[in-house]
Structure formats: structure tokens, C-alpha cells
């Protein structure tokens, strides 16, 4: 899988649930449309590695070889710098719209400089090997300053990491730096005891364009020629691959749950001093063989032409034959003749024989250096099978998971005498030349291709074992369908010529590490892989690679557009998937002014004028207009607390209930559905609201204007939005809850009209001012109650004298104790009490509130007793506020029966008050 197939974004490709909106679902939904905002980009990356051996002055050479590309010598196998006008080699990199890949940096500009150094300082003290103790930053400062001085302007530092003697620096062009995110570096020491930093690796992961992961590994593995050290290097490489863990990737605020590791990237570059050696060859023979080439003495026939005294002086010698010297070399390889390579028949050749056609001379073509036994490249090719790194890659022991390496066309990078060119180690150790410094690379497609082959091989192995277990590999199997006899069969085989067969054609190219897999040409191209042989300040030669990669990256403008569309779609889908309730209020017309603060389009309830003990009702119709079932209920009003944390008593004047009529039943018979109701789509239900003021203390607060009848009901819909229903009512002033000083200042006509007239002047209801003149010595309401009680008592006594079955109740506390009341139902009693209070508030006779038609003979006395109960209870309400003893009042009233009743009552009331 290439980089375009698996971006750094970790969201799943599963279908997105549009019914929920959170950062993860939005992220997944946007990623599902990634093809609309991801485009192919092209980037050039320059990777350099150098073991500076802690030699002084090496930082002064950094600009020459890493930035300017100096120090190359074709005579020593170094490849020249790439031609920027080259024909495009990447294939399949066009975008879906047919356009060319986007290049943030100009075509000839390096987008990323990646530098890996080893042995930047001398590690002598034991503490310097321990990464958690060694904190000397002088090496970092020195190399950072050297690289920044050599780089073009505006390049930005992306990575700066040190592990003991290893150092990694990554700089990006300004056009590329803005697209880099999620940079994460980790150090993996693999030295002595497995944790010291003299050996190990610096691993860095970056994200390009929110989509593509790049991995850079700068390593320094164990040194040594013997097999033990080769095995140790493999163990260290495995340790690096296993222990490297990077921070979870976070894109657009959404983070992955797990850390990323080596193998999750889209492009990987592993470089450094891998310390690979040439084994099973004498070091002196390798040194002498390569020295003959560097001095131009290897090809005796050209010794006079190519010989020079010193490799440090004069122009570089030519090791590849040119067109000028091709005539002296004799006949060229006939296989290079273009006329033969076409496979045309002689008849075809004669048909095209024309003097006007000027065919090129085969001798003008330079021979392939790999096929020239006298060339330096042929000698290098003969040494490659002995390279430890290539051998372990081919054997599948290490770096076999898709890792590739460019063709080695340069001299070994180790070990040279410092200050010399092509002069290998002349010390007593005389270390054999080796390609210690390497650059490996791979793509995600390489990894998956390797895994696919490994899976097929494992399946084939299991199949072979299964066949062996079944005995199918034994000779003389009776189930064999066909048999083959080499002495008799095969005579009738076709005689047509077949193409030439090369037994190495089917070999895995990844085994020798020389070339990358053919399928990767559309994502990565190696432009340059060479050593700088004329850099002499270290015993290692620096190594440079230039890559061009086609990678997927987000175009911010396109992603912003998709993000907006997805957010809008998710919002719409969420609204459709959430329960939807529509509320319709049964409107009622009232005479009082409407509240302009409440919009007519907003569902609200207005009970109109509410009187003490008189119940007002309103109805709501709730319909499920959504696509899913809706569960809802009214939210209970929270309990308030005062400044000392004590709960305040809140008077609830509204009650809510959900009701529904039974199908086929009487519409007046409603079924209470409880506090919570579930409606299926299309169903409806009624909500009844009842407003009732039955608390004297609340009535007192309303009379004084300390509170108002305003409330907001909250209808909470599960998984949906809350509905807020404003509820209000106007208060009808009453005598209940008033003080004596207020009631004696009420003129004739009742307190209701008088309090309303005062509120019109003040703009609000309030207590009756004490500075108003008093109209009587005692509240008129008290005299009205006693008059009504006296009239009802006389009528009841008359009935007891005329009717034998009429008996005056003898219950203790009657008629002022509710428990002794003779009313048939509490609702009847409440209706009588409310009517009596309304008569008091509007100043009309109490007796008129009762039914003028006399009750039947059998129940006449009980009706008088019921009315006496109601009047007595209202008088009891007055008792609570006026603080009078009614028992004392009526005892005194009985003692003065012989006197003028009106004057007796007035005298007694004044005495009690």
C-alpha cells in the first residue's frame, strides 16, 4: 500500500453514524471524503550521514559536501550531482483531476534536509554514555550553527536530537515547514548492558500534510568483523525496531489511542554507521585491489592512459570508457547492438535498408561498467556478495521487511587515513575497507508486499506439511492422476523458441538491497546515492542520498470546504435523528394586558386572573413530530437555599399531569399517565396544568407584591432538546393574609377593587398603606362572617325544632375543626369556602353565595350544617391572621344574646381585638 492508501489519520473507514455529533464522528465523516481534499504532492529529500570520529574541523566541511555537493570524484566511484532538468521518472503521481503533483517548493529545491552524525564528541567518561546524565550541548550548538550558516535563508529547524555521540538535525523549506505536524523523537540506546548511549539510534517521526508519515532513523551499531559482532548488530537493529514508540498522532484535535511504531509509516529512511563489514575476504587483498583502481593501474592495457602519480593531485581519472576511446577497445558487445535488440528478422532488416537512414555506430555506445571486467564497478560488484548487510537482508535475518538500498557505485566509506583520499587504514590494525555507512529506505507498499509474500510462504508451508501428513508425497501413491517418465515423455514438446531465461530474474530484488521494488517507482525515486571521497577530515567518508517522493497531503482550502459541508450535514442528521416534540397551547382570551416580552410564536400559558382557592386549568397538546420515539417529563423545580445553606420553602402553585382518554371510552374520563411519557412518532398526549393558591403565606406575599405568579416549566426530552414553557397568571387581591390595620382601611366595595385601584397608581400590587384613614374599628369581613354564621345558626336551630331527625352536632370542636365538618365531600367544602372568600373580597352578602333554592326536607338540616362549616372555616382563616380566640368570641356572644345583636358583636369584637 502506498502512502496514498493509508494516511496518518487513524479514523476508521466504517460507516459514519450521522445521528451523533462529537469530534470523533465529525473527524471520521470528514476523513470519509478525504479524496475531495487530499492531493498528491511532490517533495525532494536530502539525507546525509557521516561518522565524524570526533575529529576537529569536520563541522567546517559540512557545507561543502551536504549543501554544496562538493567532494565528489568519478574516479573514486562517486556519482555526480543529479541533473535537475532530468526527465520525470515518477509514474502514476498525477492527481485525480488530471493535474500534476503539487510542489510546495520549486522543482530544484530541497524540501527537507535530514542530517545524521555519529561520534560528534569524544566519549571518555562513563557518565557520557548515559543519556540521562550526559547533557553537554556544545556539540549540538556547533553543528547546528554550521548547518544553519550553510542552508539557504528561511529554512526552519524541525528536529534537533542527540543521543550521546549521535546527532540528528532536520530542516524544512518554509513552504514545507507549515505542513509538518506531530513531530515525535525517541532515543533507543543499545550500548553496553543494552541501555548505554554509545550505540543505538535516534528515531524521528513527522507528519506531512496531515496525511503522510515520514520516519527517519539515525543509528550507530556495534563495530567488529567477526560473526559475533554481525549478530550483535542484528540484535541492536531489532531492539531499535521494537522499542521505538512515538507519541499518538493528533489530527484536528482528535488523537489516536495508541502510540505509533516503526512499520506504521508511509516512507522510512534508515541511515547511519551500520558498521557492515566484508567478511571471508583478506583485508590486504581488498585494499590492494581497490588501490590499483584508484591509481589507474588495474587495467594494464590502459595503464599508460589512466596512470597518475597521486590521487590527490591533478584531474580525476576516467574509469568509464568514453566515446573517444571506444575505437581502441576493440569490438563492443554485440548484445548492445540496437539492431539485434529489436528482434527483427533479416527480411525486416533488408526492408528498412536505405542509405537515407543513418543508424548509430554500436561502438559509440559506452559499455555497461557492470559488464566490463576491468572497471571499478565490476570490482565493487564482486565484493558485494561478501557484504554482511546485504547477506542478512537476502537471508531474511534483518532489514528484510521491504527495505531497499540504492546501487553501490562508490568506494567503501571506511576506513581511511585522516587527511587523505583513497588511502585506506595504514595503521597497525590495517582495518579492511568496508561500506559501514549506508542509507536504506522503504515505503508502505514495500512493507505490505513483504508481508503478503511471507503470508503466502507460510500458507504454502502449512499446505506442504498437511500433504506430508496425509502421505501424498510418498512414492507409488495410487491417487496420482498423471505419471511422467523422463526416458519416454517429452519427445513431443513444442520446438518453438522460448525467450532467454535468467535464473536470477525471479530473485527477490529486496534480497540484495540494490534496487527498490518496481511497483514503488510511482511513489519514490532515488536520484543520488554516493559518497564524498574528497572530504578528508574524518576516517569515514560522508554519504548523501537525494529522494523525490510523491505523497498525499491535505489542501487546507479544500478540507475547510468539506469540513463545513460535513458539519452542516451532521447537524441536520442529528436534528432528524433526535426526538422532536411539538407543543400546542390551548389559547384563552383574557381581559388583562398581554405580556409583550413573550412572543406569540413561543408556546406559553396564561391562566388569567387567579383567586384564592379557585383552581384554573390549561391544556397542552404534545405531539411527537420526530422520527424516533420520544420520552419526556417535566423537570421538578430545584430547592433553593438561603445564605446560611438552609433550604427555603417554595410554594408550588402549578401542578402538571399527563393524561389520555381511553380509546372508545368517554372523552371526559381521562387516564393519568404518570410523570414520564413515551410517544411513538405521530402520537399525541395532553398535559394538564392547574394553578391553585391555597396557602395563606403565599397569598400574603402576593398581596404585598413580594412575589409574582410567573414560572418557566421545563419539558425535558431524553436525548433531545429541552422545551421551556413560560407560565404566568395575575393575582386577584384578597382579604386572606391581610392584617387588621389593613382591613380596617378598606372602604365599602371590597378589598379587591380597592387594592386594584391602588396598584394602578403604584404600578404594582402591595400592602395597603397604614397612612390611609380607617373606616371602622374592626374589619368588615369579620362582621360579615359572624352575621352569616348567626343567620345559618338560627336556621339550623329552627330546623332542629321542627324536624325530629335533625340533631345539632355535638362533636368537640364543631364547626371550626375540619375533622368534624358535615360536608359530603372536600371539593364541595372547598367550593363553598372559595365562594365565601370571593363574597368578602367583593363586599356582597355571604348568604347569596349559597343556592337560593331550599334543599329537600330530608337533607335540609345537613345543608345548613355544611354551610356553617364553610363559614366557620373561613372565620378560622381570619383567626390565623387576626389572632382572635373564636371560642371566647362566641361564648361572649352567647352571654349578650339578650342585647342588641349588632351592638353586642361589635362590642365583643372590639374587646377581642
Buried (B, 14 or more C-beta within 10 A) or exposed (E): EBBBEBBBBBBEEEEBEBBBBEEBBBBBBBBBBBEBBBBBBBBBBBBBBBBBBBBEEBBEBBBBBBBEBBBBBBBBBBBEBBEEEEEEEBEEBBBEEEEEBBBBBEEEBBBBBBBBBBBBBEBEEEEBBBBEEBEEEEBBEBBBEBBEEBBEEEBBBBBBBBBBBBBBBBBBBEBBBEBBBBBBBBBBBBBEEEBBBBBBBBBBBBBBBBBBBBBBBBBBBBBEBEEEBBBBBBBBBEBBBEBBBBBBBEBBEBBBEEBBBBBBBBBBBBBBBBBBBBBEBEBEEBBEBBBBBBBBBBBEEBEEEBEBEEBEEEEBBBBBBEEEBBEEBEEBEEEBBEBEEEEEEEEEEEEEEEEEEEEEEBBEBBBBBEEBEBBBBBBBBEBBEBBBBBBBBBEBBBBBBBBBBBBBBBBBBBBBBBEEBBBBBEEEEEBBBBBBBBBBBBBBBBBBBBEEEEEEEEEEEEEEEEEEEEEEEEEEEEEEEEEEEEEEEEEEEEEEEEEEEEEEEEEBEBBBBBBBBEEBBBBBBBBBBBBBBBBBBBBBBBBBBBBBBBBBBBBBEBBEEBBEBBBEEBEEBBBEBBBBBEBEBEEEEEEEEEEEEEEEEEBBBBBBBBBBBBBBEBBBEBBBBBBBBBBBBBEEEEEEEEEEEEEEEEEEBBEBBBBBEEEEEEEEEBEEBEEEBBBEBEBEBBBBBBBBBBBBEBBBBBBBBEEBBEBEBEBBBEEBEEBEBBBBBBBBBBBBBBBBBBBBBBBEEBBBBBBEEBBEEEEEBBBBEEEBEEEBEBBBBBBBBBBBBBBBBEBBBBBBEEEEEBEEBEEEEBBBBBEBBBBEEEEEBBBBBBBBBBBBBEBBEBBEBBEEEEBEEEEBBBBBBBBBBBBBBBBBBBBEBBEBEBEEBBEBBEEBEEEEBEEBBBBBBEEBB
